[in-house]
Amino acid sequence: MQKLGALSLLVGLLIASPLVKAADQPVMLDPDLPVYRPVNTQLKGELKLAGSNTMSHVAATWADGFRQFYPGVTVTIDVTGSREAVSSVQTGEAHIGLLSRGISSDEVVGYQKAKGHYPQVLAPCLERIAVYVHKDNPIRGLTLQQIDGIFSTTAKRGGEPIRKWGQLGFPGAWAEQPVVPRGRSGDTGSQVYFQEAVLLGGEFRTDLQNHPDNLELLKGITEDPRSVGFAGLSYDNPNVRAVPVAIQAGTPYVGVDSPEADAGHYPLVRPLQLVINHDPKQPLPAVEAEFIKYIFSRVGQEDVIKAGFQPIPARPANIALDAVGLGIAR
């Protein structure tokens, strides 16, 4: 499982890297990111991507940008969920998988048995996961322990189960109102990430309100002010509010879209990943190779920002390119 260990190390490097951001300015890219230099513009072929709903948004932005260089390349995106990201590449139904959760050891083993080599997992961008409440909810912040208490039956972080708003300090009529938890289905990337990172592998409440996508989840919060849910920062809208989060009681609350979060202090950040069928003994097909080089270049990371996600710095980008034999002289 050395591959999984190396991936964990790279993910740690990604999440710990602060964003490059000028004072009171939008996120800026690492100036040392590779520059994309297109090959023959007559490049033709088909590129199939499949997997994560969340990643389909940034993938579509990459596809649009890539086609500006190579109009002869057709890019299709099949939104099947992270559960299909690895298997679709394994069976050849897709060239690249879109995976918004960690790859499992079972997936790695099954892939290796089927293909004779391990899947290569690359992290081209990050997503901050926000905890959302109704826009009129006055709560100032939540600790990870309190969030665990709201969503789980196991309370592995040591707190008490939180079922009424009065347990979070709400007075008057609100005190007896139930906290209505909202989430996704059990095999979506955001649900798996939240269960591992916040619930520490514990169990979700049986009365969790499941939604088919994040837009429906936020609609549920809008319609029921007693609700609390989680989704990526890019789904923020005027009818909901992202609650600042603290690692534990007594530590600062950090807003999901704040200078402190830009500096790497927001606790709920997940890597969004690509699953690549890279046989170390063979070069990648030309279309796949160019698409990956595009993604990890400066222009590809500009697309990440356009899609509402967090770009990566130059060092992890270069490590990813090296991992699939696409490193360039630096």
C-alpha positions in Angstrom: 0.0 0.0 0.0 3.0 2.3 -0.6 0.9 4.1 -3.3 -1.7 5.1 -0.7 1.0 6.3 1.7 2.5 8.5 -1.0 -0.9 9.9 -1.9 -1.6 10.8 1.7 1.7 12.6 1.9 0.9 14.6 -1.2 -2.6 15.4 0.0 -1.1 16.7 3.2 1.2 18.9 1.3 -1.7 20.3 -0.8 -3.9 21.1 2.1 -1.2 22.7 4.2 -0.1 25.0 1.3 -1.6 28.5 1.7 -3.1 30.3 -1.3 -1.2 33.0 -3.0 -3.4 36.1 -2.5 -2.7 39.8 -2.5 -4.4 41.9 0.2 -8.1 42.4 -0.6 -7.6 40.8 -4.0 -9.0 37.5 -5.5 -6.9 34.4 -5.2 -3.8 34.5 -7.3 -1.9 31.6 -8.8 1.5 30.4 -7.8 3.8 32.1 -10.4 6.0 29.0 -10.6 3.2 26.8 -12.0 4.2 25.2 -15.3 3.3 27.1 -18.5 1.3 25.1 -20.9 2.8 24.9 -24.4 0.5 23.2 -26.8 1.6 20.6 -29.3 0.3 20.2 -32.8 -3.1 21.8 -32.9 -4.2 19.1 -35.3 -4.4 16.7 -32.3 -7.5 14.6 -32.6 -9.3 12.0 -30.5 -11.8 11.4 -27.8 -11.4 11.8 -24.1 -14.0 10.3 -21.7 -14.2 11.5 -18.1 -16.5 9.8 -15.5 -17.3 10.1 -11.8 -17.9 12.8 -9.3 -20.8 15.2 -9.6 -18.8 17.9 -7.8 -15.8 17.5 -10.1 -17.9 17.6 -13.2 -18.1 21.4 -12.9 -14.3 22.0 -12.9 -13.9 19.2 -15.5 -16.3 21.0 -17.9 -14.2 24.2 -17.4 -11.0 22.3 -18.2 -12.7 20.7 -21.3 -13.8 24.1 -22.6 -10.3 25.5 -22.2 -8.6 22.5 -23.7 -10.8 22.5 -26.8 -9.6 26.1 -27.5 -6.2 24.5 -28.2 -7.5 21.3 -29.8 -10.8 21.7 -31.5 -10.4 18.2 -33.0 -10.6 16.6 -29.5 -14.0 15.5 -28.2 -14.4 15.6 -24.4 -17.4 13.9 -22.7 -18.2 13.9 -19.0 -20.4 11.2 -17.5 -21.6 12.1 -14.1 -21.9 8.7 -12.4 -20.6 9.7 -8.9 -17.3 8.9 -7.2 -18.4 5.3 -6.7 -17.8 4.8 -10.4 -14.6 6.8 -10.8 -12.1 4.0 -10.3 -14.1 1.2 -11.9 -14.9 3.1 -15.1 -11.2 3.6 -15.7 -10.5 0.0 -14.8 -13.0 -1.3 -17.3 -12.0 1.2 -20.0 -15.3 3.0 -20.0 -13.5 6.2 -19.2 -10.0 7.5 -19.8 -9.9 9.5 -16.6 -11.9 9.1 -13.4 -13.2 12.0 -11.3 -12.9 11.1 -7.6 -13.9 13.4 -4.8 -13.1 11.1 -1.9 -10.1 9.0 -0.9 -9.5 5.9 -3.0 -10.1 2.7 -1.0 -7.7 -0.1 -0.5 -10.3 -2.5 -2.1 -10.4 -0.3 -5.2 -6.6 -0.3 -5.4 -6.3 -4.0 -5.0 -9.1 -4.8 -7.5 -7.6 -2.4 -10.0 -4.1 -3.9 -9.6 -5.4 -7.4 -10.1 -7.4 -6.4 -13.2 -4.8 -4.2 -14.9 -1.4 -5.5 -13.6 -0.4 -2.1 -12.2 -1.8 0.4 -9.6 -4.2 3.2 -10.5 -2.4 6.6 -10.4 -4.3 9.2 -8.4 -3.5 12.9 -8.9 -4.9 15.9 -7.0 -5.4 18.9 -9.3 -7.5 21.1 -7.0 -9.1 21.4 -3.5 -12.5 22.0 -2.2 -13.4 23.7 1.1 -16.5 22.1 2.7 -18.8 24.5 4.3 -21.3 23.9 7.1 -24.5 25.7 6.0 -27.5 27.1 8.0 -30.4 29.3 7.0 -29.4 32.9 6.3 -31.3 34.1 9.4 -29.8 31.6 11.8 -27.7 33.7 14.2 -25.2 31.0 15.3 -21.7 32.4 15.4 -19.7 29.2 15.0 -19.4 25.5 15.6 -16.6 23.3 16.8 -15.9 20.0 15.1 -17.1 18.2 18.2 -20.5 20.0 18.0 -20.8 19.2 14.3 -20.1 15.6 15.1 -22.8 15.8 17.8 -25.3 17.2 15.3 -24.8 14.7 12.5 -23.7 11.4 14.2 -25.1 8.8 16.6 -21.6 7.8 17.7 -20.1 11.1 18.9 -16.6 9.9 18.4 -15.2 13.3 19.2 -16.5 13.0 22.7 -19.3 15.5 22.8 -23.0 14.8 23.5 -25.6 14.2 20.8 -27.1 17.5 19.7 -30.7 17.2 18.7 -32.2 20.6 19.8 -31.0 24.2 19.1 -31.2 24.9 22.8 -28.1 22.7 23.3 -26.2 25.2 21.2 -27.3 28.2 23.3 -30.4 29.2 21.5 -33.0 30.8 23.9 -36.7 31.1 23.9 -38.9 29.3 21.4 -35.9 28.1 19.4 -34.6 26.1 22.3 -37.0 23.3 21.8 -36.8 23.3 18.0 -35.1 20.2 16.5 -31.8 20.5 14.6 -32.6 19.0 11.2 -29.4 17.5 9.6 -29.2 17.4 5.9 -26.7 15.4 3.8 -26.2 13.4 0.6 -26.4 9.6 -0.1 -23.9 7.3 1.6 -21.6 6.7 -1.4 -21.1 10.3 -2.6 -17.7 11.9 -2.2 -18.8 14.7 0.1 -20.7 12.3 2.4 -17.7 9.9 2.6 -15.3 12.8 3.3 -17.5 14.3 6.0 -18.0 10.9 7.7 -14.3 10.3 7.8 -13.1 13.9 8.6 -15.8 15.1 11.0 -17.4 11.9 12.3 -14.1 10.1 12.5 -15.7 7.1 10.8 -18.8 7.2 13.0 -22.3 6.6 11.9 -24.7 9.3 10.6 -28.1 9.8 12.3 -30.8 7.6 10.9 -33.0 10.6 10.4 -30.4 12.4 8.2 -32.3 14.1 5.3 -30.6 12.8 2.2 -30.6 14.8 -1.0 -29.6 13.8 -4.6 -27.3 16.8 -5.1 -26.0 19.8 -3.3 -28.4 22.2 -4.9 -31.4 20.3 -3.4 -29.6 20.1 -0.1 -29.3 23.9 0.1 -32.9 24.3 -1.1 -33.9 22.2 1.9 -32.0 24.5 4.3 -33.6 27.5 2.6 -37.1 26.1 3.2 -36.5 24.9 6.8 -34.6 27.3 9.0 -34.1 24.5 11.6 -31.7 22.8 9.1 -27.9 22.4 9.0 -26.0 20.7 6.1 -22.7 20.5 4.4 -21.5 21.2 0.8 -18.7 22.8 -1.1 -18.0 26.5 -0.9 -18.9 26.9 -4.5 -22.6 26.2 -3.7 -23.0 29.2 -1.4 -26.0 31.3 -2.2 -27.8 34.3 -0.6 -30.4 32.1 1.2 -27.9 30.2 3.3 -24.9 31.1 5.5 -21.7 29.2 6.0 -20.9 28.9 9.7 -17.3 29.5 10.9 -15.7 26.3 12.2 -13.2 25.8 15.1 -11.1 22.7 15.5 -12.0 22.6 19.2 -13.5 24.7 22.0 -11.2 27.6 22.8 -9.6 27.8 19.4 -10.5 30.5 16.8 -13.5 30.1 14.5 -12.4 30.2 10.9 -14.7 31.3 8.1 -14.7 29.1 5.0 -14.0 32.1 2.8 -11.7 34.2 4.9 -8.0 35.3 4.9 -7.4 32.7 7.6 -8.8 30.0 5.3 -6.6 31.3 2.5 -3.7 30.8 4.9 -4.5 27.2 5.4 -6.3 27.3 8.8 -9.8 26.2 7.7 -10.2 22.6 8.9 -12.5 21.1 6.3 -10.7 20.9 3.0 -10.8 17.9 0.7 -8.7 17.1 -2.4 -10.5 16.5 -5.7 -8.7 13.8 -7.6 -8.1 12.3 -11.1 -7.8 8.5 -11.5 -5.3 7.8 -14.4 -4.6 4.5 -16.1 -0.9 4.9 -16.1 1.2 1.8 -16.9 4.7 2.8 -15.7 6.1 0.8 -18.6 4.1 2.7 -21.2 3.7 6.4 -22.1 0.3 7.9 -21.7 -1.8 8.3 -24.9 -1.2 11.7 -26.5 -4.7 13.2 -25.8 -4.6 12.1 -22.2 -1.1 13.4 -21.7 -1.9 16.8 -23.1 -5.1 17.1 -21.1 -3.2 16.3 -17.8 -0.4 18.7 -18.7 -3.1 21.4 -19.4 -4.8 20.8 -16.0 -1.6 21.1 -14.0 -0.4 24.2 -15.8 -1.0 27.8 -15.0 -3.9 28.1 -17.4 -5.5 24.9 -16.1 -5.3 26.2 -12.5 -6.9 29.4 -13.7 -9.8 27.2 -14.7 -9.9 25.8 -11.2 -10.5 29.3 -9.8 -13.1 30.1 -12.5 -15.0 26.9 -11.4 -15.0 28.1 -7.8 -12.4 25.7 -6.4 -9.0 26.1 -4.8 -5.9 25.8 -7.0 -2.8 24.0 -6.1 0.8 25.4 -5.8 3.6 24.6 -8.3 5.3 22.0 -6.2 2.4 19.5 -6.0 1.6 20.2 -9.6 5.1 19.2 -10.7 5.0 16.2 -8.4 1.8 15.1 -10.1 3.2 15.5 -13.6 6.3 13.6 -12.6 4.2 10.7 -11.3 2.8 10.0 -14.8 6.0 10.7 -16.7 5.1 14.2 -17.8 7.6 16.2 -15.9 9.4 18.9 -17.7 12.8 20.5 -17.2 12.5 23.1 -14.5 
